Amino acid sequence: MNKKLLCAAMLAAMASGVSTSANAAVAGDKLEFNAGAKQCVIGGTFPNCDYGVTTTVGSYFSMDANGDGSVADSEKTVISMNDGIILGTAQAASGSHSGAPDGTESPGIDNPWSFFGNTGMHQSTSPVNILSASGNTMTLDFTGWNVTWNGISSIPMGGDTANFPTDTGIATVTCAVDCAVGDTYVLDYAAHVPLGDASGFGGVAYAIHLEGTISAVPVPAAVWLFGSGLLGLAGVARRRKSA
């Protein structure tokens, strides 16, 4: 194969993994999300809010733990980003345990959080792939969405469709403009904990809400050095041929 053509092909292959702000998000891009926080609605400073009225802003997940069919603000757990969601990649977490986070965990998507006094993290057992993208919306495959909590390595949150037909396994992303790198977004996803799950929360409604920005994952420096080396080899080949 002609060295010039080979070099061009290699560089094109590398560039295909790098998105630009002119295109909608692609595999390899990252959904960075803002940390969640609790705030007072009427007055005061959390947790000493006037009349005890609070609200949750930023990113969080919720569990209808009391089963009343609605989610109170007290049933929302704020989360913060570790790696964020890398599109097209499965991201594992490990080291959940009883008690509060203590630094022994190995997080992936988000930083360790405390739920019912025990430590957990979100993870994905299969890649979060883009299913559709049009205008300022995207849909994502969340069938591999998962939680590790209280020493349980895997709690599937991809949707118990056998018992809950509304569990689609699809997350909806709404962007400010076009879902391109640099655009802001809001992600919402809902499912149920599988019946009979070891967590003891089988059948409980779950939802996650993320707010943040779409970013491009930097290409490792070694890849660019490899590309530069190919260009150098092509240049040497041209000079030898002209000589």
C-alpha positions in Angstrom: 0.0 0.0 0.0 1.3 3.5 -0.8 2.9 5.1 2.3 1.1 8.3 1.8 -2.3 6.6 1.6 -1.5 4.5 4.6 -0.5 7.5 6.7 -3.7 9.4 5.6 -5.8 6.4 6.5 -4.3 6.1 10.0 -4.7 9.8 10.7 -8.3 9.6 9.5 -9.0 6.7 11.8 -7.5 8.6 14.8 -9.5 11.7 13.9 -12.8 9.8 13.7 -12.6 9.4 17.5 -12.3 13.2 18.0 -15.5 15.2 17.9 -15.8 18.8 17.2 -18.3 21.4 18.3 -19.9 21.3 14.9 -21.2 17.7 15.4 -23.6 16.1 17.8 -22.0 14.0 20.6 -20.4 10.7 19.5 -19.0 7.6 21.2 -16.0 8.7 23.3 -17.5 12.0 24.3 -18.3 12.5 27.9 -21.4 13.7 29.8 -19.9 15.7 32.6 -22.4 16.6 35.3 -22.7 19.2 38.0 -22.7 18.2 41.6 -26.1 18.1 43.3 -26.9 20.2 46.4 -29.7 20.7 48.9 -31.1 24.2 49.3 -33.7 26.0 51.3 -36.9 27.0 49.5 -38.2 29.7 51.8 -35.3 30.9 54.0 -32.5 29.7 56.2 -29.4 27.7 55.3 -29.5 24.0 54.7 -30.0 21.9 56.8 -31.7 24.6 59.0 -34.3 25.6 56.5 -37.4 27.7 57.5 -40.3 25.4 58.0 -38.1 22.5 56.9 -38.8 23.1 53.2 -35.9 22.0 51.0 -35.2 21.5 47.3 -32.5 19.6 45.4 -30.6 21.2 42.5 -28.0 19.8 40.2 -27.5 16.1 39.8 -29.2 13.4 42.0 -30.9 10.1 42.0 -34.2 9.3 43.8 -35.9 6.3 45.3 -39.5 6.1 46.3 -38.5 4.2 49.4 -41.8 4.6 51.2 -43.7 3.4 48.2 -46.3 6.2 48.2 -46.0 6.8 44.5 -44.3 10.1 44.7 -40.8 11.3 45.5 -40.3 13.8 48.3 -37.2 15.9 48.4 -35.9 13.9 51.3 -35.9 10.8 48.9 -33.4 12.5 46.6 -29.7 11.7 47.1 -27.2 14.3 45.6 -24.3 13.0 43.6 -21.1 14.4 42.2 -19.0 13.4 39.2 -15.9 11.2 39.2 -15.3 10.3 35.5 -18.7 11.2 34.2 -20.5 9.1 31.6 -18.2 8.2 28.7 -20.4 7.4 25.8 -19.8 4.0 24.2 -17.9 2.7 27.2 -18.8 0.4 30.1 -17.6 1.9 33.4 -17.2 -0.3 36.5 -17.1 0.7 40.2 -16.2 -1.4 43.2 -15.7 -1.3 46.9 -19.2 -0.4 48.1 -19.6 -1.2 51.8 -21.7 -0.6 54.9 -21.3 2.8 56.5 -20.3 6.1 55.0 -17.7 6.6 52.2 -14.2 6.3 53.6 -11.9 6.5 50.6 -11.5 2.8 50.1 -13.9 2.7 47.1 -13.0 2.5 43.5 -15.5 4.8 41.7 -16.2 5.2 38.0 -19.0 7.4 36.9 -19.7 9.2 40.2 -18.1 9.7 43.5 -19.2 7.4 46.4 -22.5 8.5 48.1 -24.4 7.4 51.2 -27.9 5.9 50.9 -29.6 4.6 54.0 -26.3 4.9 55.8 -24.4 2.7 53.4 -22.0 3.5 50.6 -22.8 3.1 46.9 -21.8 4.2 43.4 -23.3 4.1 39.9 -21.7 2.0 37.2 -22.5 0.5 33.7 -22.1 -3.1 32.8 -22.5 -2.4 29.1 -21.7 0.7 27.1 -24.0 3.7 27.3 -24.6 4.1 23.5 -26.4 6.8 21.6 -29.6 5.4 20.2 -30.8 8.5 18.4 -29.9 12.2 18.1 -32.0 14.9 16.5 -32.0 18.6 17.0 -31.5 19.3 20.7 -32.4 15.8 22.0 -30.7 12.4 22.3 -31.7 9.0 23.6 -29.2 6.7 25.3 -29.1 3.0 25.9 -29.3 2.6 29.7 -30.0 -1.2 29.8 -26.6 -1.7 31.4 -27.1 1.0 34.1 -26.2 -0.4 37.4 -25.6 0.3 41.1 -23.2 -1.2 43.6 -24.3 -0.5 47.2 -23.6 -1.9 50.7 -21.3 -4.6 49.5 -23.6 -5.8 46.7 -21.5 -5.7 43.6 -24.3 -5.4 41.1 -27.9 -4.1 41.3 -29.3 -4.0 37.7 -31.1 -0.7 37.0 -31.5 -1.2 33.3 -35.2 -1.8 33.7 -37.2 -4.8 35.0 -39.4 -5.0 31.9 -40.9 -8.4 32.9 -42.6 -6.8 35.8 -42.7 -3.1 34.9 -43.6 -2.5 31.2 -42.8 1.2 31.5 -39.1 0.5 32.2 -37.8 1.2 28.7 -34.0 1.2 29.5 -33.8 4.4 27.6 -32.5 7.7 29.0 -33.6 11.0 27.5 -31.2 13.9 27.0 -32.4 17.4 26.3 -29.7 19.9 25.3 -29.7 23.7 25.1 -28.8 23.8 21.4 -27.7 20.8 19.5 -26.1 18.2 21.8 -22.6 19.0 20.5 -19.4 19.2 22.5 -19.7 22.2 24.7 -23.5 22.2 24.9 -25.3 21.9 28.2 -27.8 19.1 28.8 -30.3 17.6 31.2 -30.6 13.8 31.4 -33.5 11.9 32.9 -33.9 8.2 33.4 -36.4 6.1 35.3 -36.6 2.4 36.2 -37.4 0.0 39.0 -35.1 -2.1 41.2 -35.7 -5.8 40.1 -38.1 -7.7 42.2 -36.4 -9.9 44.8 -33.1 -7.9 44.6 -30.6 -8.6 47.4 -30.7 -4.9 48.3 -34.2 -5.3 49.8 -35.5 -2.6 47.6 -37.0 -4.8 44.9 -39.8 -3.1 43.0 -39.0 0.4 44.3 -39.1 3.2 41.7 -35.8 4.8 40.9 -34.8 7.8 38.8 -31.6 9.7 38.0 -31.4 13.3 37.0 -28.1 14.8 35.6 -27.3 18.3 34.6 -24.1 19.3 33.0 -22.0 19.8 29.8 -20.9 17.5 26.9 -17.2 17.4 26.5 -14.7 15.6 24.3 -12.4 13.0 25.9 -8.8 14.1 25.0 -6.9 11.8 22.7 -3.9 10.3 24.5 -0.7 12.1 23.7 0.8 8.8 22.6 -1.7 8.6 19.8 -0.8 12.0 18.5 2.9 11.1 18.7 2.2 8.0 16.7 0.5 10.1 14.1 3.4 12.5 14.0 5.7 9.6 13.5 3.7 8.3 10.5 3.8 11.8 9.0 7.6 11.8 9.4 7.9 8.4 7.8 5.8 9.6 4.9 8.1 12.6 4.5 11.2 10.5 4.5 9.6 8.2 1.9 8.8 11.1 -0.4 12.4 12.5 -0.2 13.9 9.1 -1.0 11.5 8.7 -3.9 12.4 12.2 -5.3 16.1 11.5 -4.8 
